[in-house]
Amino acid sequence: MIDNNYYNFKIIWKNRCDSMPEDIKKFQIIGIYKKERKEYPFKQIIIAQSENYAIHKLYSRIGSRHKVKRYNIKIEEVNMIE
């Protein structure tokens, strides 16, 4: 019974991976975030479908890791990596 459920899970997961879009890109985002009157530079590589979605992911990552609001994050440069 356990092996059968595992097999079904593998089939479902494979179908989800097959349906992923092919246009996923890597973006390198460089900037500064401010916290407690100090500025901290950052350089992040984010995998996303578009530049706007990559910026949104960056805001949520830095905000959750460092407890920084979006208006304290300044993005200086966004580059697409081949």
C-alpha positions as CSV (number, residue, x, y, z in Angstrom):
1,M,0.0,0.0,0.0
2,I,2.8,2.5,0.8
3,D,4.7,1.7,-2.3
4,N,1.6,2.3,-4.4
5,N,1.0,5.8,-2.9
6,Y,4.6,6.6,-3.5
7,Y,4.3,5.6,-7.1
8,N,1.2,7.8,-7.6
9,F,3.0,10.7,-6.0
10,K,5.9,10.3,-8.5
11,I,3.5,10.3,-11.4
12,I,1.7,13.5,-10.2
13,W,5.0,15.2,-9.5
14,K,6.4,14.3,-13.0
15,N,3.2,15.7,-14.6
16,R,3.6,19.0,-12.7
17,C,7.3,19.3,-13.8
18,D,6.4,18.6,-17.4
19,S,3.9,21.5,-17.4
20,M,6.3,24.1,-16.2
21,P,7.0,26.9,-18.7
22,E,10.2,26.9,-20.7
23,D,10.7,30.6,-20.4
24,I,12.1,30.7,-16.9
25,K,15.2,33.0,-16.6
26,K,17.8,33.9,-14.1
27,F,18.1,37.5,-12.9
28,Q,20.9,39.1,-10.9
29,I,19.6,41.9,-8.7
30,I,22.0,44.4,-7.0
31,G,20.9,47.0,-4.5
32,I,20.9,48.2,-0.9
33,Y,18.6,47.8,2.0
34,K,18.4,50.0,5.1
35,K,18.0,48.6,8.6
36,E,18.5,50.5,11.9
37,R,20.1,53.5,10.2
38,K,22.7,51.4,8.4
39,E,22.9,50.4,4.7
40,Y,23.6,46.9,3.7
41,P,24.5,46.0,0.0
42,F,23.1,42.8,-1.5
43,K,23.5,40.8,-4.7
44,Q,20.9,38.1,-5.3
45,I,20.3,35.6,-8.1
46,I,16.7,34.8,-8.6
47,I,15.0,32.4,-10.9
48,A,11.7,33.7,-12.3
49,Q,9.5,34.1,-15.4
50,S,9.8,37.8,-15.7
51,E,11.8,40.8,-14.3
52,N,8.8,42.1,-12.3
53,Y,8.2,38.7,-10.7
54,A,11.9,38.5,-9.8
55,I,11.7,41.9,-8.1
56,H,8.7,40.8,-6.2
57,K,10.5,37.6,-5.0
58,L,13.5,39.7,-4.0
59,Y,11.3,42.0,-1.8
60,S,9.6,39.0,-0.1
61,R,13.0,37.2,0.5
62,I,14.8,40.1,2.0
63,G,11.7,41.2,3.9
64,S,11.3,37.8,5.5
65,R,15.0,37.1,6.2
66,H,16.0,40.6,7.5
67,K,12.6,42.0,8.6
68,V,12.9,45.0,6.2
69,K,9.9,46.8,4.6
70,R,9.8,47.2,0.8
71,Y,10.3,50.9,1.0
72,N,13.7,50.3,2.7
73,I,14.9,48.2,-0.2
74,K,16.5,50.1,-3.1
75,I,17.2,48.2,-6.3
76,E,20.0,49.6,-8.3
77,E,20.4,47.1,-11.1
78,V,18.6,44.1,-12.6
79,N,20.4,41.9,-15.2
80,M,19.3,38.8,-16.9
81,I,21.8,36.0,-16.8
82,E,22.1,33.6,-19.7
